[in-house]
Amino acid sequence: MSDLKIESRLAQIGSVNEPATGAVNFPIYQATAFRHPRLGESTGFDYSRTKNPTRAVLEEAIADLERGDAGFACSSGMAALQTIFALFGQGDHLIVSLDLYGGTYRLLERVMSRFGVTATYVDTNDFDALEASCLPNTKAVLIETPTNPLMMITDIGAVAAWARKKQILTIVDNTLLTPFFQRPLELGADIVIHSASKYLGGHNDVLAGIIVTKGQSLSEQMAFLHNSIGAVLGPSDSYQLMRGMKTLALRMERHQYNALRIAEYLREHPQVEQVYYPALPDHPGYEVQNKQSSGNTGIFSFKMKNKRYIEPILRHIRLIAFAESLGGVESLMTYPAVQTHADIPPEIREKVGVDDRLLRFSVGIEHVDDLIQDLGRAIEAARREIEGE
Ligand SMILES: *Cc1c(COP(=O)(O)O)cnc(C)c1O
């Protein structure tokens, strides 16, 4: 199975593993417990928190797609992060991307801090900053690349090589690119985490998280934590997620195509100050992105020249929904300063550049002309309101 191209492996998730009937889709095993044949014997399944057949097919598939050794499906992306963070304890320190998903920041600062785990937030491209923040008790570096919402790119291979020398783990949040475009474990990372609620699921209809580990010892530790904490994905959601993943290749190609066209349109728009998208050649991360990934995410951010445009734009978009997620077939637009990044203190937000003129666009798979039309009309309506005042 593993020799096939990724498009084939995606389309065939769960298709060849059902021994009893040959069903082309793997069934939903809606059971918590499994009968033991006799004392000391097991079918391989005992209790669904530990292992469920439907979830196991998903976990094998994602481990293969990411080229890791073991996959773990969790009840959300945050549950996956919590499970990973349980590798650490009292006195441990983490280095974390400065421009970070707000929920991850909140989990570290308001939950993990109570368990004695501390974090320093740095630009993970700046090796002087990495060196300076690496303490004797540092245990891991957590990277998002591209970051959300500012789309900063980190050289995964370079950071992983540095981390290896320091004997600390490299953890990569691969939510925005998925294994279709980027495989951090092949570049030297130890752990990949996904909010599968985003591109992997792809339809804004299932909340899920994924962990993939490399190496036997780390995989065993993670299996222990996954089962011990118990924030596992249910069988129905596992099925729903696999159903979405089958079309990942097609969706990512279209997300990327649409996003580039719209980013180019906005870059020329007189009311727009800046577009943050690594597929644009003037983006500072363009070369590293091309080196380590085979494509680009469908998400980008843009900054309006005037803050007063934000409210009317969000009121006037129709096809594009003003809503707070990303990675689905439907286009969504978010205002990071008050939504996804509200839990990050304003001084850190501003240091990073998440200011109040920034909008994030998760470009769906609708026809690109319709999306440009909707956005153009909303900006024009905003301009008329502001100038008519
Ligand atoms: C959404 C998201 C998360 C959190 O995942 P949930 O599934 O919402 O719990 C983590 N990291 C990134 C980059 C995300 O976009």
The ligand as a MOL file (V3000), in Angstrom:
LIG
                    3D

  0  0  0     0  0            999 V3000
M  V30 BEGIN CTAB
M  V30 COUNTS 15 15 0 0 0
M  V30 BEGIN ATOM
M  V30 1 C -7.8660 24.7340 14.7520 0
M  V30 2 C -6.4640 24.5430 15.0590 0
M  V30 3 C -6.0490 23.8720 16.2160 0
M  V30 4 C -7.0430 23.3450 17.2260 0
M  V30 5 O -7.8060 22.2840 16.6970 0
M  V30 6 P -9.3180 21.9690 17.1190 0
M  V30 7 O -9.6740 20.8300 16.2250 0
M  V30 8 O -10.1270 23.2020 16.8610 0
M  V30 9 O -9.3250 21.6070 18.5570 0
M  V30 10 C -4.6990 23.6930 16.4160 0
M  V30 11 N -3.7840 24.1680 15.5500 0
M  V30 12 C -4.1490 24.8340 14.4290 0
M  V30 13 C -3.1000 25.3470 13.5020 0
M  V30 14 C -5.4900 25.0500 14.1480 0
M  V30 15 O -5.8380 25.7260 13.0480 0
M  V30 END ATOM
M  V30 BEGIN BOND
M  V30 1 1 1 2
M  V30 2 1 2 3
M  V30 3 2 2 14
M  V30 4 1 3 4
M  V30 5 2 3 10
M  V30 6 1 4 5
M  V30 7 1 5 6
M  V30 8 2 6 7
M  V30 9 1 6 8
M  V30 10 1 6 9
M  V30 11 1 10 11
M  V30 12 2 11 12
M  V30 13 1 12 13
M  V30 14 1 12 14
M  V30 15 1 14 15
M  V30 END BOND
M  V30 END CTAB
M  END
